[in-house]
Amino acid sequence: MKINVLLIWLLAFPLLAIAQEREGHALTVSLDSLIQKKLPKGGQVGVSVIDLSTDETLYDYQGDKLCRPASTQKLITAITALNQPQGKAPFRTEVWVKGVIANDTLQGDLYVVGGMDPELMETALDTLVDLTATFPFHVITGQVYGDVSMRDSLYWGKGWLWDDNPESYQPYLSPLMLNKGFVKIAAVPTTPGEPALLEVKPTSSYFNIINETKTKTSSAGKFSVMRDWMNNSNDITVSGNVSARRVDEINVYSSQDFFMHTFLDRLGMRFTLMQPWYNFAELQKNDSCQLVAEYETPVQKVLQQMMKESDNLNAEAMFTRLGVHSSGKNHVTAEEGVEAIKDVIKTMNLNPDDYRIADGCGLSMYDYISPDLLVAFLRYAYNNDQIFPLLFRSLPVAGMDGTLKNRMRKGSPAYQQVYAKTGSYTGISTLAGYLETNSKRYLAFAIMNQNQLKASEARALQDAICELLVKE
């Protein structure tokens, strides 16, 4: 009886292997055909797909092709950051005093120590001032300092495009960030021919608003918010016709000064400042130092904004901090972040010299990675309990939220079954993440379109590939 069972199994095994090979072959044929039909003339694409339950490659089409990742670079940054032992620690901004407190007076200096918190907004700034005011002094005899020593003074990443300035998605990076380094301006129409009402957030004397708008006056031209960024001016001119509520955002020059100037605005309302200006210096701690206030932002909040909304500042904050955590240094450059990523690449038995990592968010024109590398990082995260739960919750969901809200919507086979990061700038469109098939298997995939000016066509191909994979 045992011999018969063994014989049947031996006969059936080749048939099962052939069936699996045919299934895989059918998927390859279908995807090859899809790429041939939908890849526009002049465009290129690299695709890599693995089954996470078996670690088998399901599909590979130029998977080793070096590509510019755009914002899928954020996956590599997030995974490397969460891989650090301190990866789940909150982002922290602190206020310290250095000196002696007596008779309602601080005989000494006050320091604000930046921790690269990208989600610190106006209310958080007020909280720091309020907490400081709970201590028994309301006169400060010394200097107010900003400590921005966490990272170097290079406020943009290598290979960033200088003419993306003054867009809000390209802030001047600093360990002390306020409102992501930009100003939000809403213009509300009033009486025809009269200037619109401007609502500005955050409130600060750091910048100057020039209102040249006209309500419901077509001859006033197109609505515009601009500053003389070539000369680092923070005079913000709002102009043009306002026929309905209009909202725009613009970055301001020098994020660290924006933070400290606005902090001093608030501090001066609660304290008597004998030296009513600020400077920058590193806090050298000794026995006269005391922590008086701190504000923390959970890493999950930073990660959610970074992935769901593709926030470049949040990615660079994670990139800076992973450099601090991995190197053990108090002061870092981009190189420490790059080295940490290279270390993870080595643990995956890949050669980091085969790729080029320049920044944390993917804005750099110097970034070059492959679909295979992205999938290797996704596999690494999937198999790591410290990384995967936080990463997975942060990813946009097809047809539901973030940058995938309007893709693979209800009615698509991939609706709510793709959890992935998008990436896009001129000529580049990418998509990478996880996908749940109809047979309840999880796949990791990366699709990297290059040299394609019509992003909509690249996205259509990516969505179609995902829809085919879901049916597996």
C-alpha positions in Angstrom: 0.0 0.0 0.0 2.8 2.4 0.9 4.5 1.6 -2.4 1.4 2.5 -4.3 1.0 5.8 -2.5 4.6 6.6 -3.2 4.3 5.7 -6.8 1.2 7.9 -7.2 3.0 10.8 -5.6 6.0 10.4 -7.8 3.8 10.4 -10.9 1.8 13.4 -9.7 4.8 15.5 -8.7 6.0 16.2 -12.3 2.5 17.1 -13.3 2.2 19.5 -10.4 5.5 21.1 -11.3 4.4 21.4 -15.0 1.2 23.0 -13.9 3.0 25.6 -11.7 5.5 26.3 -14.6 2.6 26.8 -17.0 0.9 29.1 -14.5 4.0 31.2 -14.1 4.6 31.1 -17.9 1.0 32.3 -18.5 1.6 35.3 -16.1 4.8 36.2 -17.9 3.2 36.0 -21.3 0.3 38.2 -20.1 2.6 40.8 -18.5 5.0 40.8 -21.4 2.0 41.4 -23.8 0.6 44.2 -21.5 4.0 46.0 -21.5 4.3 45.7 -25.2 0.8 47.2 -25.7 0.8 49.9 -23.1 4.4 51.1 -22.9 4.5 54.3 -25.0 7.1 54.8 -27.7 10.4 56.1 -26.3 9.5 55.0 -22.7 11.3 52.3 -20.7 10.2 50.2 -17.7 11.7 47.9 -15.2 9.4 45.5 -13.2 10.2 43.1 -10.4 7.6 40.9 -8.5 8.1 38.3 -5.9 5.8 36.0 -3.9 6.5 36.8 -0.2 5.2 33.4 1.0 7.8 31.5 -1.1 10.4 34.2 -1.9 10.1 33.1 -5.6 10.3 35.6 -8.4 7.0 35.7 -10.2 8.0 38.2 -12.8 11.0 40.1 -13.9 11.3 42.5 -16.8 14.6 44.5 -16.7 14.5 44.2 -12.9 18.2 45.0 -12.6 17.8 48.2 -14.7 19.1 51.3 -13.0 16.3 53.9 -12.7 15.6 57.1 -11.0 13.2 56.2 -8.2 11.5 59.6 -7.5 9.5 59.2 -4.3 9.8 55.4 -4.1 13.2 56.3 -2.6 11.2 57.1 0.5 10.6 53.3 1.0 14.3 52.7 1.3 14.7 55.6 3.8 11.7 54.5 5.9 12.8 50.9 6.0 16.4 51.8 7.0 15.2 54.3 9.6 12.8 51.8 11.2 15.6 49.2 11.1 17.6 51.2 13.7 17.3 50.2 17.4 15.9 53.7 18.1 13.8 53.7 15.0 10.5 54.0 16.9 11.6 56.9 19.1 9.6 60.1 18.8 11.0 63.2 17.2 11.8 65.7 20.0 12.3 69.5 20.3 13.6 70.7 23.6 14.0 74.0 25.5 16.8 74.2 28.0 18.0 76.9 30.3 21.7 77.4 31.2 22.3 79.5 34.3 20.7 80.3 37.6 17.0 81.0 38.3 16.4 83.4 41.1 13.9 86.1 41.9 11.7 85.5 38.8 14.9 85.9 36.7 17.0 83.6 34.6 20.5 84.8 35.0 21.7 83.0 31.9 20.7 81.8 28.5 17.8 79.9 26.9 18.4 77.2 24.2 15.9 75.6 21.8 17.5 72.3 20.6 16.2 71.0 17.2 15.5 67.4 16.6 14.5 67.6 13.0 10.7 67.3 13.8 9.0 67.9 10.4 5.5 68.0 12.0 6.1 70.9 14.4 3.4 73.4 13.8 2.3 76.7 15.3 0.4 75.1 18.2 3.4 73.1 19.1 5.5 76.2 19.2 3.0 77.8 21.5 3.1 74.7 23.7 6.9 75.0 24.1 6.5 78.7 25.2 3.6 77.7 27.6 5.7 75.0 29.2 8.6 77.3 29.5 6.4 79.8 31.3 5.5 77.3 34.0 9.0 77.7 35.4 9.7 80.4 38.1 11.2 83.1 35.9 9.8 85.7 33.5 13.0 87.7 32.9 15.8 86.4 30.8 19.1 88.3 31.1 21.1 86.3 28.6 20.8 85.2 25.0 18.2 83.1 23.3 19.9 80.5 21.1 18.7 78.0 18.5 20.7 74.8 18.5 20.8 73.4 14.9 23.9 71.3 15.3 22.2 68.0 14.6 23.0 68.3 10.8 25.2 70.4 8.6 24.2 73.7 7.1 23.4 72.4 3.6 19.7 73.1 3.4 19.0 71.2 0.2 20.0 67.7 -0.9 22.6 66.8 -3.5 21.1 66.9 -7.0 18.0 68.8 -6.0 16.7 71.2 -8.7 17.4 74.8 -7.7 14.4 76.1 -9.7 11.9 74.1 -7.6 12.4 77.0 -5.2 10.1 78.5 -3.8 7.6 75.6 -3.9 6.4 74.4 -0.5 7.5 70.9 -1.3 11.2 72.1 -1.3 11.8 73.7 2.1 15.1 74.9 3.5 16.0 71.9 5.7 17.0 72.5 9.3 16.8 70.7 12.7 14.4 73.5 13.7 11.4 73.4 11.4 8.2 75.4 11.7 5.1 74.7 9.6 7.3 72.6 7.3 9.1 75.8 6.3 6.3 77.3 4.4 3.5 79.9 4.7 -0.1 79.1 3.7 -2.1 82.0 2.3 -5.8 82.0 1.7 -7.4 84.9 -0.3 -11.1 85.6 0.3 -13.0 87.9 -2.1 -14.5 91.1 -0.7 -16.1 94.0 -2.7 -15.5 93.9 -6.5 -12.4 96.0 -7.3 -11.1 96.0 -3.7 -8.2 93.9 -2.3 -9.1 90.4 -1.2 -8.9 89.5 2.5 -5.7 87.5 3.2 -5.5 84.8 5.9 -1.9 83.9 6.7 -0.7 80.9 8.7 1.4 80.8 10.7 1.3 84.3 12.1 4.8 85.7 12.3 6.7 88.9 11.8 9.5 87.0 10.0 7.9 87.6 6.6 6.1 90.6 5.0 2.9 90.2 3.0 2.2 92.6 0.1 -1.4 92.4 -1.0 -1.8 93.4 -4.6 -5.0 91.4 -5.2 -8.3 92.6 -6.7 -11.7 91.1 -6.0 -13.6 89.8 -9.0 -11.5 91.9 -11.4 -10.4 89.9 -14.4 -8.0 92.6 -15.6 -5.9 92.0 -12.4 -4.6 88.8 -14.0 -4.0 85.3 -12.7 -3.9 84.8 -9.0 -0.3 84.4 -7.8 1.8 84.1 -4.6 5.5 84.8 -5.1 8.6 86.1 -3.4 11.9 87.3 -4.7 13.6 83.9 -4.0 16.6 84.6 -6.2 17.6 87.3 -3.6 16.4 85.3 -0.6 13.7 87.8 0.1 10.8 87.0 2.5 8.6 89.8 1.1 5.7 87.7 -0.2 3.6 89.3 -2.9 0.0 88.1 -3.4 -1.5 89.4 -6.6 -4.2 88.8 -9.3 -7.9 88.3 -9.5 -9.7 86.7 -6.6 -13.2 85.7 -7.7 -13.5 82.8 -5.2 -11.5 81.6 -2.2 -8.0 80.8 -3.3 -5.3 79.0 -1.3 -1.6 78.7 -2.0 1.7 77.9 -0.2 5.2 79.2 -0.6 8.4 78.4 1.3 10.4 81.0 3.2 14.1 81.5 3.2 16.0 80.0 6.1 13.8 77.6 8.1 15.9 77.9 11.2 15.5 81.7 11.2 11.8 81.3 10.5 11.5 79.0 13.6 13.6 81.2 16.0 12.1 84.5 14.9 8.6 83.2 15.4 9.6 81.6 18.7 11.0 84.9 19.9 7.7 86.6 18.8 5.8 84.3 21.1 8.5 84.4 23.9 8.5 88.2 24.0 4.7 88.1 24.8 5.3 86.1 28.0 8.8 87.1 29.1 11.0 90.2 29.5 14.0 89.7 27.2 17.0 91.7 28.2 18.6 90.8 24.8 15.6 90.8 22.5 17.2 88.8 19.6 18.4 85.3 19.0 21.5 83.6 17.8 22.7 80.1 17.0 25.0 78.0 19.1 25.3 74.4 20.3 24.2 73.7 23.9 27.2 72.5 25.8 25.6 70.9 28.8 26.9 71.3 32.4 25.5 71.3 35.9 23.8 74.7 35.3 21.6 73.3 32.5 18.0 72.3 33.0 15.4 70.9 30.6 12.3 73.1 30.9 10.1 72.1 27.9 9.9 69.4 25.2 7.6 68.6 22.4 7.4 65.1 20.8 5.9 63.8 17.6 5.4 60.1 17.2 7.4 58.4 14.4 4.2 56.9 13.0 2.7 60.4 12.4 5.9 61.4 10.6 5.8 58.2 8.6 2.1 58.5 7.7 2.6 62.0 6.2 5.9 60.9 4.5 4.3 57.9 2.7 0.6 58.7 2.3 1.2 62.3 1.1 4.8 61.8 -0.2 6.1 64.5 2.0 9.7 65.3 1.1 10.5 67.1 4.4 9.4 64.1 6.5 11.6 61.9 4.4 14.6 64.1 4.8 13.9 64.3 8.6 13.9 60.5 8.7 17.0 60.4 6.6 18.9 62.8 9.0 17.8 60.9 12.1 18.7 57.5 10.8 22.2 58.9 10.2 22.3 60.0 13.8 21.0 56.7 15.1 23.3 54.5 12.9 26.5 56.5 13.3 26.1 57.4 17.0 27.2 60.9 16.1 25.4 64.1 17.4 26.2 66.0 14.2 25.6 64.4 10.8 25.7 65.0 7.1 23.9 63.2 4.3 26.7 60.7 4.1 25.8 59.1 7.4 22.3 58.4 6.1 23.8 57.0 2.9 26.2 54.7 4.8 23.3 53.3 6.9 21.4 52.5 3.7 24.5 50.8 2.2 24.8 48.7 5.4 21.3 47.3 4.9 22.0 46.6 1.3 25.0 44.6 2.3 22.9 42.5 4.7 20.8 41.5 1.7 23.9 40.2 0.0 23.9 42.9 -2.6 26.6 45.3 -3.5 25.8 48.9 -2.6 28.4 50.1 -5.2 25.9 48.9 -7.9 23.5 51.8 -6.9 23.7 55.5 -6.1 21.9 56.9 -3.1 22.0 60.7 -2.7 19.1 61.8 -0.5 16.2 60.5 1.5 13.2 61.6 -0.5 14.0 61.0 -4.1 14.2 64.6 -5.3 17.8 64.2 -6.3 18.7 63.6 -9.9 21.7 61.6 -8.7 19.6 58.7 -7.2 19.9 55.5 -9.2 18.4 52.2 -8.0 16.7 49.2 -9.6 13.3 47.5 -9.2 15.1 44.4 -7.8 16.7 46.6 -5.1 13.3 48.1 -4.1 11.7 44.6 -3.9 14.7 43.4 -1.8 14.0 46.2 0.7 10.3 45.4 0.7 11.1 41.7 1.4 13.4 42.7 4.1 10.7 44.9 5.8 8.1 42.2 5.4 10.3 39.7 7.3 11.0 42.2 10.1 8.4 42.7 12.9 10.0 45.9 14.0 9.6 47.5 10.5 6.6 46.0 8.7 3.6 46.9 10.9 4.6 50.6 10.9 5.5 50.7 7.3 2.4 48.8 6.0 0.0 51.1 7.9 1.6 54.2 6.4 1.3 53.1 2.7 -1.3 54.6 0.4 -4.2 52.2 -0.3 -5.5 51.8 -3.9 -8.6 53.8 -4.4 -8.8 54.8 -0.8 -6.2 57.4 0.4 -3.0 59.3 0.0 -1.4 59.4 -3.5 -3.4 56.3 -4.6 -6.8 57.8 -3.7 -7.7 58.3 -7.3 -6.0 55.2 -8.8 -7.4 51.7 -9.0 -10.7 52.9 -7.6 -13.8 51.0 -6.8 -14.6 48.7 -9.7 -10.9 47.9 -10.4 -9.8 44.4 -9.5 -7.0 46.0 -7.5 -9.3 48.2 -5.4 -8.1 48.2 -1.7 -5.6 45.4 -2.5 -2.5 47.5 -3.4 -0.5 49.2 -0.7 2.2 51.1 -2.4 4.3 54.2 -2.7 4.1 56.4 -5.8 6.9 58.4 -7.3 6.7 61.1 -9.9 8.6 63.9 -11.6 9.2 64.9 -15.2 10.0 61.8 -17.2 9.8 59.5 -14.2 6.8 57.6 -12.8 7.3 54.7 -10.3 5.1 52.5 -8.0 6.4 50.0 -5.5 4.9 48.2 -2.5 2.7 45.3 -1.5 -0.2 43.6 -3.2 -2.7 41.0 -1.9 -3.9 38.6 -4.6 -7.4 37.1 -4.8 -5.8 33.8 -3.6 -4.7 35.7 -0.4 -1.0 35.7 -1.2 1.1 38.8 -0.6 3.4 40.0 -3.3 6.1 42.7 -3.3 6.5 44.6 -6.5 8.3 47.6 -8.1 7.4 49.2 -11.4 9.7 51.9 -12.6 8.8 53.9 -15.7 11.6 56.1 -17.2 11.8 58.6 -20.1 8.1 59.0 -20.3 6.7 62.5 -20.4 3.0 61.5 -20.1 2.8 60.4 -16.5 -0.9 59.3 -17.1 0.2 56.7 -19.5 2.9 55.3 -17.1 0.3 55.2 -14.3 -2.2 53.4 -16.6 0.5 50.7 -17.3 1.3 50.4 -13.6 -2.4 50.0 -12.6 -3.0 47.4 -15.3 0.0 45.4 -14.1 -1.3 45.5 -10.5 -4.8 44.4 -11.7 -3.2 41.4 -13.5 -1.2 40.4 -10.4 -4.2 40.7 -8.1 -5.9 37.9 -10.1 -3.1 35.5 -9.3 
